[in-house]
Amino acid sequence: MLKYLHIENIAVIEKADIELNSGLNVMTGETGAGKSIVIDAINAVLGERTSRELIRGGCEKAQVTALFGDLNDTALEVLSKNGFSVDEDGNLLIKRSLNLSGNNSVRINGVPATVGILKEIGAVLVNIHGQHDNQFLLDPAKHCGYIDRVAENDLILKEYYDEFKNLNSIRRQLSQLETDSDEKQHRIELLTYQIDEIEKAGIRVGEYAELKQQLLIAENYEKMLSSLNSAYLALSGDDENDGACSLVNKAQKNLQSLNDDSFSSTAINLEEISVGLEEVVGNIRDFLKNSEYSNLDANEIRERLDFLYRLMLKYGDSEEKLLEFFDNAKAELENITFSDKRIAELSVMLDDSTERLVAHAEKLTASRKEAAVNFEKQVSEALRFLDMPNVRFVVDFKSGRYTKNGCDDIQFLISANAGEEPKPLIKIASGGELSRVMLAIKSVLADKDEVATLIFDEIDTGISGRAAAKVGAKLRKVSKNRQVLCVTHLAQIAACADTHLLIEKHINDNRTFTDVSSLSDEQIIGEIARIMSGGELTDNLYGSAKELLDRSKK
């Protein structure tokens, strides 16, 4: 239950502290006083989407803090799933801060949380009914959901939906296999060619990078080889010309043959040069004879690189993608080749799945129809209590196509007057009737809904007089088992409250301020009298308000 609400800088509310109790809590006030702002603040602290416009003008930030207590098992389970727990007193404190800068924050019992987590937790704490819910009621597509909640069909729906997904998966596989025969043959020929081309290529991961490196070496080796051959020829000579080694050796021998001491050192130098040249020649000879790069052929490497490049343009920009394409093509070819057998298998699977789906759908329909009988009775009784004595409320079933929710087209029909056939809500229900239908449905669903706090915003639209009194009585009855917060403009509903909150607006220094206060017994009589009159209070009005209040309490 929502125990306490602190609102700061939300729209026209500068600061408000609202204490709520169990039972029926009613909010009243002049039109435009800010009652809807309180609901907006509660929506914000429950994780609903907000905008910067919610922040009070002239302020940089706003915040809403809510204290919840007496949480039920469902709420505790959702908290635990998201890593949170109540405090030592069993309370849960939620704070949501909004900033113009967009730097918003959420804290749950002081621990940071995301808005997504807050919304999931908020959904099991409070259920807010506003005008948009009436629009949902006018949409037949939403009616099936109401019946499923009454029937508690979660498990049956899951079984049906799992089979629904399985059947659609089988259908997609069959559709892929059942192609035109000419198209199939063309595809087989193309896949066969592609597989053969890639298979003959002998693709190896990393080869393209290795070949590019080898090409650099091979191209450099060709230049080096040319230079080394020229050097070797210059040093060793050929059949027609002596090389440097031979010429230096001859020069050394000629000087040595002089037996002249003045040239002996020169002869020795030439001998050393000759030995060095022979060593250089040997090194060059050994490299040319034994080089590991001697077998690299730059032209062959270029041809292989060009071939791989063209394959990559066709099938993928790397060896990995080429091989992935190859594997996929083989798998597809195998599927097509054996498609007749696979089609037969899938056809049997489709028949079996269809049979199971129909069985689940029939089970779902039976459960809904059984629940609808009691739902019709309970809603009709609630509507008769809400001053619609001749009402007929009908849950209409028609068989439709199979969707993710089954094969039932469900629509609520109503006849508000004796002798009239029930018709869709959208065609005959007035605003007041629609509000009462929604309240009747909410009251019936209350036992199925574990949310501890129900909030009704403008539930009194289009009703007055005795009907309003009945709505107040129904709200009070619902509040016996859970906390109810109601925004109203009607004295008959306000008189049924256990706690009465007054929303007042005033202007100070050209700024609008809204205050929220809890009324005493005497103040409640005065506020009810104001609602009844809309103007100056008189003793008679005051007496009528007290009488209405006393009668409502009984």
Disulfide bonds with the S-S distance in Angstrom:
none
